[in-house]
Amino acid sequence: MPSNRRRFLTLAAAALATPALPRLGTAAAWPADKPIRAVVPFSAGSSIDILGRIVLDPLSRQLGQTIVIENRGGAGGSIGSGQVAKAEPDGYTLLINAAAHSAAPAAFPNISYDPAKDFSGVAMFGVVPNVFTVKPDSGLKTLQQLAAKAKASGTMTFSSAGVGSATHWAAERFLLSAGIKATHVPFRGGPEALTEVMTGRIDFCCIGIPATLPLIKDGRLLPLAVSTPKRSAALPDVPTISEAGFKDADYIFWNGILVPAKTPREIVDRLHAETQKALALPEVKAKFAPQGVEPLPLKPAEFDALIVKEIASNVALAKAAGLKFN
């Protein structure tokens, strides 16, 4: 037998005798005995943080693995998102984010990652209305009154959970529709932004219902309108921004899970399926209902397509509003 053929057969026999190694990164092998890290790019107590914790608790039980939540706030969510973009795409690092994800390119033209190309959408928790709020003794009872005061004074201020966050973008759409100006004061998260409104140092804020509802019920904030096309079940007496008289100012504030783009499709699909199971649980539905969460059951590919569409829309908004960012 020629030496080359003998050598080939010897190597082939050795390969057949070697036990097959598990395929790391596949759905069958994932998750192994290793904690999963979930990065929330906003502060604890923010709307996305609240919703994320509601979903991740049962998701952890279903996967049989610990999910460690890390709040990495700052720069409208781009700091935490940037960390996840560079993480190993093995299913052990998740991003729990909101609509701020697709606003980042408009707000931060020089960010180190691409929200569309560097991530894969996994599953949406749903859509949450942002609600315009003011201090109860501000003298303002409607969004029309707020717009009129801003137009007359020219010195109104609004707070947000950071430049480029969903809270920032919702307010900018309103300002553009109303034809008014207001000074933006960004913070690292929703709780800080709302505190400034309650103290009267900031005139108004437009943040997700989960963060505002307890404060509204306690009488510390007054709701003027919600940002969604239809009223929220959590605040049925509060008009939509369209009902308040402002056209083309609707803002869809979605929340959900994303992973680094090269995460194996088997893991993305399993994580999507397990998240859908968690969202269908009575305990999760019961906690979501008071928060005004509306289901938006997109498949991963549909989630990705929405992000691409929103990026273009947000860039157009920034241009139309003449927004300048450093």
NUKE-279748 format. One record per residue (C-alpha): residue in three letters; residue number from 1; x, y, z. Coordinates in pm, whole numbers. Layout:
N
<site type="Ala" seq="NUM" u="X" v="Y" w="Z"/>
...
This chain:
326
<site type="Met" seq="1" u="0" v="0" w="0"/>
<site type="Pro" seq="2" u="148" v="341" w="-91"/>
<site type="Ser" seq="3" u="265" v="533" w="212"/>
<site type="Asn" seq="4" u="33" v="829" w="147"/>
<site type="Arg" seq="5" u="-277" v="605" w="129"/>
<site type="Arg" seq="6" u="-170" v="418" w="445"/>
<site type="Arg" seq="7" u="-127" v="750" w="624"/>
<site type="Phe" seq="8" u="-475" v="871" w="510"/>
<site type="Leu" seq="9" u="-644" v="552" w="635"/>
<site type="Thr" seq="10" u="-464" v="576" w="969"/>
<site type="Leu" seq="11" u="-583" v="937" w="1019"/>
<site type="Ala" seq="12" u="-938" v="847" w="914"/>
<site type="Ala" seq="13" u="-949" v="557" w="1161"/>
<site type="Ala" seq="14" u="-821" v="783" w="1436"/>
<site type="Ala" seq="15" u="-1088" v="1040" w="1357"/>
<site type="Leu" seq="16" u="-1362" v="776" w="1373"/>
<site type="Ala" seq="17" u="-1231" v="649" w="1705"/>
<site type="Thr" seq="18" u="-1226" v="997" w="1859"/>
<site type="Pro" seq="19" u="-1545" v="1080" w="2055"/>
<site type="Ala" seq="20" u="-1745" v="1353" w="1886"/>
<site type="Leu" seq="21" u="-1714" v="1686" w="2068"/>
<site type="Pro" seq="22" u="-2033" v="1876" w="2144"/>
<site type="Arg" seq="23" u="-2109" v="2167" w="1912"/>
<site type="Leu" seq="24" u="-2053" v="2467" w="2132"/>
<site type="Gly" seq="25" u="-2294" v="2749" w="2067"/>
<site type="Thr" seq="26" u="-2578" v="2530" w="1937"/>
<site type="Ala" seq="27" u="-2925" v="2529" w="2091"/>
<site type="Ala" seq="28" u="-2874" v="2170" w="2212"/>
<site type="Ala" seq="29" u="-2563" v="2264" w="2411"/>
<site type="Trp" seq="30" u="-2697" v="2602" w="2525"/>
<site type="Pro" seq="31" u="-2718" v="2707" w="2796"/>
<site type="Ala" seq="32" u="-2446" v="2509" w="2970"/>
<site type="Asp" seq="33" u="-2357" v="2550" w="3336"/>
<site type="Lys" seq="34" u="-2273" v="2917" w="3295"/>
<site type="Pro" seq="35" u="-2471" v="3229" w="3396"/>
<site type="Ile" seq="36" u="-2627" v="3442" w="3125"/>
<site type="Arg" seq="37" u="-2557" v="3815" w="3142"/>
<site type="Ala" seq="38" u="-2840" v="4054" w="3051"/>
<site type="Val" seq="39" u="-2730" v="4415" w="3001"/>
<site type="Val" seq="40" u="-2991" v="4687" w="3051"/>
<site type="Pro" seq="41" u="-2839" v="5009" w="2908"/>
<site type="Phe" seq="42" u="-3041" v="5232" w="3142"/>
<site type="Ser" seq="43" u="-3058" v="5278" w="3517"/>
<site type="Ala" seq="44" u="-3247" v="5053" w="3758"/>
<site type="Gly" seq="45" u="-3610" v="5159" w="3785"/>
<site type="Ser" seq="46" u="-3635" v="5274" w="3423"/>
<site type="Ser" seq="47" u="-3923" v="5137" w="3213"/>
<site type="Ile" seq="48" u="-3708" v="4888" w="3021"/>
<site type="Asp" seq="49" u="-3544" v="4774" w="3344"/>
<site type="Ile" seq="50" u="-3884" v="4708" w="3504"/>
<site type="Leu" seq="51" u="-4019" v="4515" w="3205"/>
<site type="Gly" seq="52" u="-3694" v="4327" w="3154"/>
<site type="Arg" seq="53" u="-3693" v="4195" w="3509"/>
<site type="Ile" seq="54" u="-4055" v="4079" w="3477"/>
<site type="Val" seq="55" u="-3965" v="3866" w="3172"/>
<site type="Leu" seq="56" u="-3618" v="3749" w="3271"/>
<site type="Asp" seq="57" u="-3732" v="3592" w="3598"/>
<site type="Pro" seq="58" u="-3948" v="3319" w="3436"/>
<site type="Leu" seq="59" u="-3710" v="3297" w="3139"/>
<site type="Ser" seq="60" u="-3430" v="3205" w="3379"/>
<site type="Arg" seq="61" u="-3643" v="2927" w="3527"/>
<site type="Gln" seq="62" u="-3735" v="2792" w="3185"/>
<site type="Leu" seq="63" u="-3372" v="2780" w="3072"/>
<site type="Gly" seq="64" u="-3259" v="2633" w="3401"/>
<site type="Gln" seq="65" u="-2985" v="2891" w="3419"/>
<site type="Thr" seq="66" u="-2915" v="3206" w="3621"/>
<site type="Ile" seq="67" u="-2960" v="3536" w="3435"/>
<site type="Val" seq="68" u="-2758" v="3818" w="3590"/>
<site type="Ile" seq="69" u="-2893" v="4167" w="3513"/>
<site type="Glu" seq="70" u="-2641" v="4449" w="3475"/>
<site type="Asn" seq="71" u="-2751" v="4813" w="3448"/>
<site type="Arg" seq="72" u="-2507" v="5002" w="3224"/>
<site type="Gly" seq="73" u="-2671" v="5341" w="3178"/>
<site type="Gly" seq="74" u="-2546" v="5645" w="2991"/>
<site type="Ala" seq="75" u="-2545" v="5812" w="2647"/>
<site type="Gly" seq="76" u="-2902" v="5715" w="2563"/>
<site type="Gly" seq="77" u="-2828" v="5346" w="2603"/>
<site type="Ser" seq="78" u="-2530" v="5344" w="2367"/>
<site type="Ile" seq="79" u="-2271" v="5263" w="2637"/>
<site type="Gly" seq="80" u="-2433" v="4937" w="2745"/>
<site type="Ser" seq="81" u="-2529" v="4849" w="2389"/>
<site type="Gly" seq="82" u="-2171" v="4902" w="2274"/>
<site type="Gln" seq="83" u="-2050" v="4655" w="2535"/>
<site type="Val" seq="84" u="-2292" v="4388" w="2413"/>
<site type="Ala" seq="85" u="-2198" v="4452" w="2048"/>
<site type="Lys" seq="86" u="-1840" v="4350" w="2133"/>
<site type="Ala" seq="87" u="-1938" v="4051" w="2347"/>
<site type="Glu" seq="88" u="-1881" v="3691" w="2242"/>
<site type="Pro" seq="89" u="-2181" v="3583" w="2027"/>
<site type="Asp" seq="90" u="-2241" v="3264" w="2224"/>
<site type="Gly" seq="91" u="-2581" v="3326" w="2379"/>
<site type="Tyr" seq="92" u="-2442" v="3424" w="2719"/>
<site type="Thr" seq="93" u="-2476" v="3801" w="2671"/>
<site type="Leu" seq="94" u="-2816" v="3957" w="2606"/>
<site type="Leu" seq="95" u="-2919" v="4318" w="2549"/>
<site type="Ile" seq="96" u="-3249" v="4427" w="2703"/>
<site type="Asn" seq="97" u="-3326" v="4746" w="2516"/>
<site type="Ala" seq="98" u="-3599" v="4970" w="2383"/>
<site type="Ala" seq="99" u="-3667" v="5194" w="2085"/>
<site type="Ala" seq="100" u="-3359" v="5398" w="2179"/>
<site type="His" seq="101" u="-3163" v="5122" w="2006"/>
<site type="Ser" seq="102" u="-3272" v="5238" w="1660"/>
<site type="Ala" seq="103" u="-3234" v="5607" w="1748"/>
<site type="Ala" seq="104" u="-2865" v="5577" w="1831"/>
<site type="Pro" seq="105" u="-2726" v="5643" w="1477"/>
<site type="Ala" seq="106" u="-2921" v="5972" w="1458"/>
<site type="Ala" seq="107" u="-2817" v="6085" w="1805"/>
<site type="Phe" seq="108" u="-2460" v="5952" w="1799"/>
<site type="Pro" seq="109" u="-2325" v="5952" w="1441"/>
<site type="Asn" seq="110" u="-1986" v="5831" w="1566"/>
<site type="Ile" seq="111" u="-2096" v="5538" w="1783"/>
<site type="Ser" seq="112" u="-1866" v="5237" w="1775"/>
<site type="Tyr" seq="113" u="-2133" v="4990" w="1665"/>
<site type="Asp" seq="114" u="-2410" v="4951" w="1409"/>
<site type="Pro" seq="115" u="-2749" v="4886" w="1577"/>
<site type="Ala" seq="116" u="-2869" v="4694" w="1271"/>
<site type="Lys" seq="117" u="-2562" v="4501" w="1158"/>
<site type="Asp" seq="118" u="-2406" v="4425" w="1498"/>
<site type="Phe" seq="119" u="-2721" v="4283" w="1661"/>
<site type="Ser" seq="120" u="-2989" v="4024" w="1600"/>
<site type="Gly" seq="121" u="-3338" v="4088" w="1730"/>
<site type="Val" seq="122" u="-3470" v="3803" w="1942"/>
<site type="Ala" seq="123" u="-3813" v="3891" w="2079"/>
<site type="Met" seq="124" u="-4019" v="4195" w="2171"/>
<site type="Phe" seq="125" u="-4186" v="4224" w="2508"/>
<site type="Gly" seq="126" u="-4438" v="4464" w="2356"/>
<site type="Val" seq="127" u="-4510" v="4832" w="2303"/>
<site type="Val" seq="128" u="-4540" v="5072" w="2596"/>
<site type="Pro" seq="129" u="-4692" v="5421" w="2569"/>
<site type="Asn" seq="130" u="-4474" v="5710" w="2674"/>
<site type="Val" seq="131" u="-4671" v="5959" w="2879"/>
<site type="Phe" seq="132" u="-4621" v="6335" w="2892"/>
<site type="Thr" seq="133" u="-4612" v="6441" w="3255"/>
<site type="Val" seq="134" u="-4583" v="6767" w="3448"/>
<site type="Lys" seq="135" u="-4581" v="6869" w="3812"/>
<site type="Pro" seq="136" u="-4944" v="6871" w="3938"/>
<site type="Asp" seq="137" u="-4927" v="7233" w="4056"/>
<site type="Ser" seq="138" u="-4767" v="7359" w="3733"/>
<site type="Gly" seq="139" u="-5096" v="7512" w="3621"/>
<site type="Leu" seq="140" u="-5094" v="7297" w="3306"/>
<site type="Lys" seq="141" u="-5385" v="7060" w="3247"/>
<site type="Thr" seq="142" u="-5349" v="6972" w="2877"/>
<site type="Leu" seq="143" u="-5073" v="6922" w="2621"/>
<site type="Gln" seq="144" u="-5216" v="7215" w="2425"/>
<site type="Gln" seq="145" u="-5159" v="7439" w="2728"/>
<site type="Leu" seq="146" u="-4802" v="7312" w="2758"/>
<site type="Ala" seq="147" u="-4736" v="7389" w="2391"/>
<site type="Ala" seq="148" u="-4889" v="7736" w="2426"/>
<site type="Lys" seq="149" u="-4672" v="7812" w="2729"/>
<site type="Ala" seq="150" u="-4361" v="7693" w="2547"/>
<site type="Lys" seq="151" u="-4443" v="7911" w="2248"/>
<site type="Ala" seq="152" u="-4508" v="8214" w="2466"/>
<site type="Ser" seq="153" u="-4213" v="8181" w="2703"/>
<site type="Gly" seq="154" u="-3947" v="8023" w="2485"/>
<site type="Thr" seq="155" u="-3780" v="7891" w="2801"/>
<site type="Met" seq="156" u="-3943" v="7551" w="2856"/>
<site type="Thr" seq="157" u="-3729" v="7251" w="2953"/>
<site type="Phe" seq="158" u="-3783" v="6877" w="2924"/>
<site type="Ser" seq="159" u="-3592" v="6588" w="3076"/>
<site type="Ser" seq="160" u="-3516" v="6244" w="2935"/>
<site type="Ala" seq="161" u="-3338" v="5918" w="3012"/>
<site type="Gly" seq="162" u="-3052" v="6030" w="2790"/>
<site type="Val" seq="163" u="-2971" v="6176" w="2449"/>
<site type="Gly" seq="164" u="-3118" v="5951" w="2182"/>
<site type="Ser" seq="165" u="-3334" v="5755" w="2426"/>
<site type="Ala" seq="166" u="-3697" v="5677" w="2345"/>
<site type="Thr" seq="167" u="-3793" v="5938" w="2604"/>
<site type="His" seq="168" u="-3592" v="6199" w="2416"/>
<site type="Trp" seq="169" u="-3724" v="6101" w="2073"/>
<site type="Ala" seq="170" u="-4090" v="6100" w="2181"/>
<site type="Ala" seq="171" u="-4055" v="6457" w="2309"/>
<site type="Glu" seq="172" u="-3876" v="6573" w="1992"/>
<site type="Arg" seq="173" u="-4158" v="6439" w="1773"/>
<site type="Phe" seq="174" u="-4404" v="6641" w="1981"/>
<site type="Leu" seq="175" u="-4193" v="6958" w="1959"/>
<site type="Leu" seq="176" u="-4162" v="6921" w="1581"/>
<site type="Ser" seq="177" u="-4538" v="6869" w="1542"/>
<site type="Ala" seq="178" u="-4622" v="7162" w="1771"/>
<site type="Gly" seq="179" u="-4367" v="7392" w="1606"/>
<site type="Ile" seq="180" u="-4211" v="7484" w="1940"/>
<site type="Lys" seq="181" u="-3870" v="7471" w="2105"/>
<site type="Ala" seq="182" u="-3769" v="7345" w="2448"/>
<site type="Thr" seq="183" u="-3431" v="7282" w="2609"/>
<site type="His" seq="184" u="-3342" v="6916" w="2646"/>
<site type="Val" seq="185" u="-3191" v="6810" w="2981"/>
<site type="Pro" seq="186" u="-3074" v="6446" w="2961"/>
<site type="Phe" seq="187" u="-3011" v="6214" w="3255"/>
<site type="Arg" seq="188" u="-2874" v="5860" w="3292"/>
<site type="Gly" seq="189" u="-3220" v="5710" w="3343"/>
<site type="Gly" seq="190" u="-3593" v="5769" w="3380"/>
<site type="Pro" seq="191" u="-3611" v="5794" w="3760"/>
<site type="Glu" seq="192" u="-3367" v="6085" w="3767"/>
<site type="Ala" seq="193" u="-3551" v="6261" w="3483"/>
<site type="Leu" seq="194" u="-3885" v="6227" w="3661"/>
<site type="Thr" seq="195" u="-3747" v="6350" w="3993"/>
<site type="Glu" seq="196" u="-3653" v="6678" w="3826"/>
<site type="Val" seq="197" u="-4008" v="6725" w="3699"/>
<site type="Met" seq="198" u="-4155" v="6651" w="4043"/>
<site type="Thr" seq="199" u="-3929" v="6912" w="4204"/>
<site type="Gly" seq="200" u="-4027" v="7170" w="3943"/>
<site type="Arg" seq="201" u="-3673" v="7219" w="3816"/>
<site type="Ile" seq="202" u="-3778" v="7073" w="3477"/>
<site type="Asp" seq="203" u="-4108" v="7157" w="3305"/>
<site type="Phe" seq="204" u="-4208" v="6823" w="3152"/>
<site type="Cys" seq="205" u="-4100" v="6474" w="3063"/>
<site type="Cys" seq="206" u="-4225" v="6199" w="2829"/>
<site type="Ile" seq="207" u="-4134" v="5856" w="2970"/>
<site type="Gly" seq="208" u="-4278" v="5504" w="2957"/>
<site type="Ile" seq="209" u="-4581" v="5425" w="3173"/>
<site type="Pro" seq="210" u="-4403" v="5161" w="3389"/>
<site type="Ala" seq="211" u="-4177" v="5428" w="3538"/>
<site type="Thr" seq="212" u="-4445" v="5698" w="3568"/>
<site type="Leu" seq="213" u="-4760" v="5514" w="3673"/>
<site type="Pro" seq="214" u="-4678" v="5480" w="4046"/>
<site type="Leu" seq="215" u="-4595" v="5850" w="4061"/>
<site type="Ile" seq="216" u="-4915" v="5942" w="3878"/>
<site type="Lys" seq="217" u="-5124" v="5730" w="4117"/>
<site type="Asp" seq="218" u="-4952" v="5895" w="4414"/>
<site type="Gly" seq="219" u="-5039" v="6238" w="4277"/>
<site type="Arg" seq="220" u="-4678" v="6340" w="4228"/>
<site type="Leu" seq="221" u="-4708" v="6367" w="3848"/>
<site type="Leu" seq="222" u="-4994" v="6476" w="3623"/>
<site type="Pro" seq="223" u="-5038" v="6295" w="3286"/>
<site type="Leu" seq="224" u="-5128" v="6509" w="2984"/>
<site type="Ala" seq="225" u="-5118" v="6265" w="2691"/>
<site type="Val" seq="226" u="-4975" v="5931" w="2575"/>
<site type="Ser" seq="227" u="-4749" v="5898" w="2271"/>
<site type="Thr" seq="228" u="-4920" v="5599" w="2108"/>
<site type="Pro" seq="229" u="-5189" v="5600" w="1834"/>
<site type="Lys" seq="230" u="-5448" v="5460" w="2075"/>
<site type="Arg" seq="231" u="-5518" v="5517" w="2443"/>
<site type="Ser" seq="232" u="-5353" v="5306" w="2708"/>
<site type="Ala" seq="233" u="-5556" v="5066" w="2921"/>
<site type="Ala" seq="234" u="-5339" v="5173" w="3214"/>
<site type="Leu" seq="235" u="-5447" v="5538" w="3171"/>
<site type="Pro" seq="236" u="-5781" v="5519" w="2985"/>
<site type="Asp" seq="237" u="-5880" v="5879" w="3061"/>
<site type="Val" seq="238" u="-5559" v="6026" w="2921"/>
<site type="Pro" seq="239" u="-5584" v="6132" w="2552"/>
<site type="Thr" seq="240" u="-5343" v="6025" w="2282"/>
<site type="Ile" seq="241" u="-5109" v="6285" w="2140"/>
<site type="Ser" seq="242" u="-5320" v="6289" w="1824"/>
<site type="Glu" seq="243" u="-5639" v="6347" w="2026"/>
<site type="Ala" seq="244" u="-5455" v="6629" w="2201"/>
<site type="Gly" seq="245" u="-5423" v="6800" w="1863"/>
<site type="Phe" seq="246" u="-5076" v="6708" w="1738"/>
<site type="Lys" seq="247" u="-5045" v="6523" w="1408"/>
<site type="Asp" seq="248" u="-4761" v="6289" w="1311"/>
<site type="Ala" seq="249" u="-4627" v="6295" w="1667"/>
<site type="Asp" seq="250" u="-4698" v="5932" w="1759"/>
<site type="Tyr" seq="251" u="-4402" v="5740" w="1896"/>
<site type="Ile" seq="252" u="-4387" v="5362" w="1935"/>
<site type="Phe" seq="253" u="-4182" v="5268" w="2241"/>
<site type="Trp" seq="254" u="-4095" v="4900" w="2201"/>
<site type="Asn" seq="255" u="-3898" v="4687" w="2446"/>
<site type="Gly" seq="256" u="-3725" v="4355" w="2389"/>
<site type="Ile" seq="257" u="-3421" v="4128" w="2373"/>
<site type="Leu" seq="258" u="-3131" v="4144" w="2126"/>
<site type="Val" seq="259" u="-2802" v="3953" w="2101"/>
<site type="Pro" seq="260" u="-2471" v="4005" w="1917"/>
<site type="Ala" seq="261" u="-2522" v="3956" w="1542"/>
<site type="Lys" seq="262" u="-2318" v="3638" w="1499"/>
<site type="Thr" seq="263" u="-2501" v="3447" w="1771"/>
<site type="Pro" seq="264" u="-2593" v="3105" w="1620"/>
<site type="Arg" seq="265" u="-2939" v="3101" w="1470"/>
<site type="Glu" seq="266" u="-3032" v="2794" w="1676"/>
<site type="Ile" seq="267" u="-2975" v="2994" w="1994"/>
<site type="Val" seq="268" u="-3167" v="3297" w="1863"/>
<site type="Asp" seq="269" u="-3461" v="3076" w="1767"/>
<site type="Arg" seq="270" u="-3468" v="2894" w="2100"/>
<site type="Leu" seq="271" u="-3435" v="3216" w="2297"/>
<site type="His" seq="272" u="-3720" v="3361" w="2092"/>
<site type="Ala" seq="273" u="-3941" v="3058" w="2162"/>
<site type="Glu" seq="274" u="-3862" v="3058" w="2535"/>
<site type="Thr" seq="275" u="-3931" v="3432" w="2560"/>
<site type="Gln" seq="276" u="-4268" v="3385" w="2391"/>
<site type="Lys" seq="277" u="-4349" v="3116" w="2649"/>
<site type="Ala" seq="278" u="-4255" v="3354" w="2930"/>
<site type="Leu" seq="279" u="-4469" v="3634" w="2782"/>
<site type="Ala" seq="280" u="-4767" v="3397" w="2767"/>
<site type="Leu" seq="281" u="-4748" v="3312" w="3137"/>
<site type="Pro" seq="282" u="-5042" v="3441" w="3344"/>
<site type="Glu" seq="283" u="-4800" v="3588" w="3601"/>
<site type="Val" seq="284" u="-4623" v="3795" w="3333"/>
<site type="Lys" seq="285" u="-4950" v="3907" w="3172"/>
<site type="Ala" seq="286" u="-5078" v="4011" w="3513"/>
<site type="Lys" seq="287" u="-4770" v="4225" w="3574"/>
<site type="Phe" seq="288" u="-4769" v="4371" w="3223"/>
<site type="Ala" seq="289" u="-5136" v="4472" w="3216"/>
<site type="Pro" seq="290" u="-5107" v="4758" w="3471"/>
<site type="Gln" seq="291" u="-4800" v="4883" w="3285"/>
<site type="Gly" seq="292" u="-5000" v="4935" w="2966"/>
<site type="Val" seq="293" u="-4789" v="4689" w="2765"/>
<site type="Glu" seq="294" u="-4939" v="4604" w="2426"/>
<site type="Pro" seq="295" u="-4819" v="4275" w="2267"/>
<site type="Leu" seq="296" u="-4608" v="4295" w="1951"/>
<site type="Pro" seq="297" u="-4515" v="3932" w="1869"/>
<site type="Leu" seq="298" u="-4259" v="3984" w="1592"/>
<site type="Lys" seq="299" u="-4040" v="3704" w="1464"/>
<site type="Pro" seq="300" u="-3662" v="3768" w="1483"/>
<site type="Ala" seq="301" u="-3638" v="3860" w="1112"/>
<site type="Glu" seq="302" u="-3932" v="4101" w="1148"/>
<site type="Phe" seq="303" u="-3768" v="4256" w="1453"/>
<site type="Asp" seq="304" u="-3449" v="4313" w="1251"/>
<site type="Ala" seq="305" u="-3647" v="4470" w="966"/>
<site type="Leu" seq="306" u="-3824" v="4708" w="1206"/>
<site type="Ile" seq="307" u="-3492" v="4830" w="1343"/>
<site type="Val" seq="308" u="-3361" v="4905" w="993"/>
<site type="Lys" seq="309" u="-3680" v="5098" w="914"/>
<site type="Glu" seq="310" u="-3670" v="5294" w="1240"/>
<site type="Ile" seq="311" u="-3305" v="5392" w="1195"/>
<site type="Ala" seq="312" u="-3394" v="5565" w="867"/>
<site type="Ser" seq="313" u="-3700" v="5730" w="1026"/>
<site type="Asn" seq="314" u="-3501" v="5864" w="1321"/>
<site type="Val" seq="315" u="-3227" v="6005" w="1101"/>
<site type="Ala" seq="316" u="-3498" v="6183" w="902"/>
<site type="Leu" seq="317" u="-3652" v="6319" w="1225"/>
<site type="Ala" seq="318" u="-3319" v="6457" w="1345"/>
<site type="Lys" seq="319" u="-3269" v="6630" w="1010"/>
<site type="Ala" seq="320" u="-3623" v="6773" w="999"/>
<site type="Ala" seq="321" u="-3602" v="6900" w="1357"/>
<site type="Gly" seq="322" u="-3256" v="7044" w="1302"/>
<site type="Leu" seq="323" u="-3116" v="6846" w="1594"/>
<site type="Lys" seq="324" u="-2744" v="6882" w="1651"/>
<site type="Phe" seq="325" u="-2553" v="6631" w="1860"/>
<site type="Asn" seq="326" u="-2193" v="6625" w="1974"/>
